[in-house]
Structure formats: C-alpha cells, structure tokens
C-alpha cells in the first residue's frame, strides 16, 4: 500500500486546519451559506435531507486495517454506528454534525485518509478494479499509475473548477472490472508487441441523465505520457465544456456535440504543446511510487487437502467458494469477496462499526492487513491462503458477511436513495429489500447464475442502473414515487446500456415485476445461458408481454 510522504501529510493536515477555521467562521455567521457551500463541498461535505453527509476518499479502493478501524470509530462515535460504501469505492457517513467534521477529518489525516475532492467540479477519486495486483487475469498492476494520477490531480489548481465533476478509472486485466467505459476518462493498461507499457484511452463515458459509453481516443499511448495526455483532455474540456447548464456540462456532452474526431484533434493539438514538458513521467518517478505496491511475502503453498475436504463435505461452504472466492496469481492463495448484501436485514453497501472492526481483524489474521472496496459495494480480502478459507467463511457468516450471493440477483447495487439523498426522486433501499425477500433461496439464485440488478433513486444514476442486467430507476410522477425498469445492460469489455421496457411501476409492483422478468428468462434461456445473453437473443418483447399482461390481469381483478 502507498504510504504518505512529508508532502502528502503536510497537505492533508493543513487542509484540516483550514476547514476547521472555515467551519468556525460559518457557525459564527461570518460566512454565508452561499460562501460556505463550495468550501464544504471541496471537503466532501454534503447537506442531505436529515443531516450532513461526509464522503471519505478511498483511493483506488484500497484500505489498511488501521484505516478501516478508524472508519469504524467514526461510524461509532460520530454517526449512527454504520457507514455506506459507494460505487465510487468511497465511504459515506450520513448523520454527521457540522461542528464535529474537523475532528473527523483530523482522525482521518492521522491514518493517511481525507475527504478532499470527493465532491465538487473537480477530478474525483481515481478508481481501479478491486483485485488489482492479485487478479489471476491481470496483465499489469494499474495501482502505481492510479496513485500517480491521484497525486497529480489532488489540489491541481487548473482543474479544481471544471464545468462539472470528472471521473477517471484505470484497469489492466482480461476482464474489465473497473467499468472504464462508464467514466469521463477510461484507461486500459497493457504491453505492446515490444513489451512496453501502453495505454488505451477512452473518453466521454458516463451515466446519469444522458448515458453514453466512452469512445476510444488513443491507442498505444506510452505510459510516460499518461499525465500530459490526461491534462490535454482536461484542458480541452475546461475550455469548451458548458457552464451555463449543469445538465449539459459533462465531457460526454462535449464529445457528442463535437464528434469524437473533432474532439480528438483538439486534444492532439493541445497535447503537442505539453507532451514533452514537466508532466512527462520518468522511470525513477514510476519506480518511486511502484515500490509501495511490491507484493507481500507470500508463503510457499501448503497442502490443500484440508481445503479440498471441506469443499466435498460442506455444501454451503462449496457454494460460497463458487461465487465469493476469486482466482489469485499466487499458487495457494485466493481473493475473498465479503458480501454486504445479506438480504433485507441490511441496505446494500452498509457496514456496521462492529463489522468494519471484524474485517480489519480478518485482514490481519488471514492476509497482510489490506482490504479492498469493489464498485459493487462489497469488500475484498485480496490475499487469503486457501487453507484458511473455511475458517474465514465461518467467521464471515457470523458477522452477516458470508452470504453466497456475489454476482447473483440479490447482490444488488443501490444508492441510498430518497431515505437520505436530497436529489432522489424515490427510495432505493426499500425496493432492494423487497426484491431480496422474494429471492432468499440461495439454491434458486445459483441456478439462475450471474445476474446483476442495479437501483438508482434518481437520474444521476449513482446506482449505475443503466449497466445492470436489470436496472431500476426511481422517477417522480405527480409527486409519487414510481420505478422505471430497464433490461440488457452490462458492464465490462462488452458494455451495454439497458433499454426501458415500458411505463413505470409503483413500489408495490416491483417485486412481482422482477419475478415475471426472471420467469420469462427461465422460459427462454438456453442451457447455462446468462440472463443478458438471453435478453440480447430474444429481445425485450417476451419480457414486456409477460410483465404488462400480468399487470393488466391484476388491474382487472382489482376492478
């Protein structure tokens, strides 16, 4: 893991002192709400429906045990005993008192964490896949470049007041688990034919009000030019992006308006002026950062006889391994996904302080003290010996973190929705819980296979509903909460945006609608065919016919 140097520490602690003064001046009436707004947003502080919400950055989704224990302390001492992990690999605390925020930031700074640039029209948290550095299908470790991007973009004065928020993701595996096509800039790291590190650059992706998949703007970019090329893109966006309408201010709108060819020419022209300047990376700089990501001291693989025996004798354990344990590049090790979705008892992505403490303990007991956050809102222990998997599973089940539903229908991605968010049109959490109640049978879920369901409480799409195999969007209809359903979305290298099946549904109808969609899938799927492939093959009509025919029948019965 990356450790702060003296410059990082100075920046973060000075920012804490600065914001403490700003809070005191605001509470004393020396700053108006309008003046205080940009100051708090720059420190990740939102005013939501019921209280302030603080969003804490977790760069590229990586935490140490000490940091996780600090998050548990904040949840316990400053919130209501829990935190919410987001699709951007951050954590949010929803019940924060304003006068205590500087103390929280102080605690974070003491363990090399902060909330800087988790809000505002700036470059947000740099993300990558949760298995970076350990995935069996990884080409290169993207974390050093992610960290370099983090350092470069933090408090970069040229890009602190962009037309709109800006998100960057990087990955380097055969499977894209970072959803790079959904970002303002998506980066894919690989080696070219000569063995040199290169980048494929995507631009103009994003969800929200106008969902668009990113388009390739550059192939074979030498890694030394990462910062200068990203800077060229940001300069063009900063110069031409709209500032008169926030709904049309994202870079995806600019790319669409200009066309990718014209946008590319602008970027190339800008890049020619700066590509050989001070932003060009050197091998010394890369190695300085990469040294923090050297592999830990893995043990020589032990006999897996005991592990294999548990697989044969314990059906529940074997089922958990089949979906929650992922291949590792080191023999004898695996990566474990801890599900934050045990069912209706807990909102997706929420962890209690006790659970956070437990995960911190397990990361040390079964690994090297490291934890990852996935954009699916689950947690990962990246380095677990196979011989320890059974013991870890038993502990995880005891803390409601061992549900064998990763990648399944009830592994729901959901934003906090109308229960908390001031922007939401509708609640997300009760919808997720109602669906989870209908599909509690794990055997049935595993028979269905991989199937993603994503819920967003508003058009901002924090739940990434556009790329769920089944997507649910909360909409306002004459002051009432209704839900629009999309089918066929997918993330990864074969990303697809879901399509709306028809008129929206009331909250009470949603569980039945999902049941009908699943019944249609079961009726039409071919042997072991994933849900999204069935939708692509047969189209939306069979699903629409069944869902709306059933709806009509129920209306007739009511009448």
C-alpha positions, 0 to 999 in steps of 0.5 A: 500500500502507498504510504504518505510522504512529508508532502502528502501529510503536510497537505492533508493536515493543513487542509484540516486546519483550514476547514476547521477555521472555515467551519468556525467562521460559518457557525459564527455567521461570518460566512454565508451559506452561499460562501460556505457551500463550495468550501464544504463541498471541496471537503466532501461535505454534503447537506442531505435531507436529515443531516450532513453527509461526509464522503471519505476518499478511498483511493483506488479502493484500497484500505489498511486495517488501521484505516478501516478501524478508524472508519469504524470509530467514526461510524461509532462515535460520530454517526449512527454506528454504520457507514455506506460504501459507494460505487465510487469505492468511497465511504459515506457517513450520513448523520454527521454534525457540522461542528464535529467534521474537523475532528473527523477529518483530523482522525482521518489525516492521522491514518493517511485518509481525507475527504478532499475532492470527493465532491465538487467540479473537480477530478474525483477519486481515481478508481481501479478494479478491486483485485488489482495486483492479485487478479489471476487475469491481470496483465499489469498492476494499474495501482502505481499509475492510479496513485500517480494520477491521484497525486497529480490531480489532488489540489491541481489548481487548473482543474479544481473548477471544471464545468462539472465533476470528472471521473477517471478509472484505470484497469489492466486485466482480461476482464474489465472490472473497473467499468472504464467505459462508464467514466469521463476518462477510461484507461486500459493498461497493457504491453505492446508487441515490444513489451512496453507499457501502453495505454488505451484511452477512452473518453466521454463515458458516463451515466446519469441523465444522458448515458453514453459509453466512452469512445476510444481516443488513443491507442498505444499511448506510452505510459510516460505520457499518461499525465500530459495526455490526461491534462490535454483532455482536461484542458480541452474540456475546461475550455469548451465544456458548458457552464451555463447548464449543469445538465449539459456540462459533462465531457460526454456532452462535449464529445457528442456535440463535437464528434469524437474526431473533432474532439480528438484533434483538439486534444492532439493539438493541445497535447503537442504543446505539453507532451514533452514538458514537466508532466512527462513521467520518468522511470525513477518517478514510476519506480518511486511510487511502484515500490509501495505496491511490491507484493507481500511475502507470500508463503510457499503453498501448503497442502490443500487437502484440508481445503479440498475436504471441506469443499466435498463435505460442506455444501454451503461452504462449496457454494460460497467458494463458487461465487465469493472466492476469486482466482489469485496469481499466487499458487495457494492463495485466493481473493475473498469477496465479503458480501454486504448484501445479506438480504433485507436485514441490511441496505446494500453497501452498509457496514456496521462499526462492529463489522468494519472492526471484524474485517480489519481483524480478518485482514490481519489474521488471514492476509497482510492487513489490506482490504479492498472496496469493489464498485459493487459495494462489497469488500475484498480480502485480496490475499487469503491462503486457501487453507484458511478459507473455511475458517474465514467463511465461518467467521464471515457468516457470523458477522452477516458477511458470508452470504453466497450471493456475489454476482447473483440477483440479490447482490444488488447495487443501490444508492441510498436513495430518497431515505437520505439523498436530497436529489432522489426522486424515490427510495432505493433501499426499500425496493432492494429489500423487497426484491431480496425477500422474494429471492432468499433461496440461495439454491434458486439464485445459483441456478439462475447464475450471474445476474446483476440488478442495479437501483438508482433513486434518481437520474444521476444514476449513482446506482449505475442502473443503466449497466445492470442486467436489470436496472431500476430507476426511481422517477417522480410522477405527480409527486409519487414515487414510481420505478422505471425498469430497464433490461440488457445492460452490462458492464465490462469489455462488452458494455451495454446500456439497458433499454426501458421496457415500458411505463413505470411501476409503483413500489408495490409492483416491483417485486412481482415485476422482477419475478415475471422478468426472471420467469420469462428468462427461465422460459427462454434461456438456453442451457447455462445461458446468462440472463443478458445473453438471453435478453440480447437473443430474444429481445425485450418483447417476451419480457414486456408481454409477460410483465404488462399482461400480468399487470393488466390481469391484476388491474382487472381483478382489482376492478 
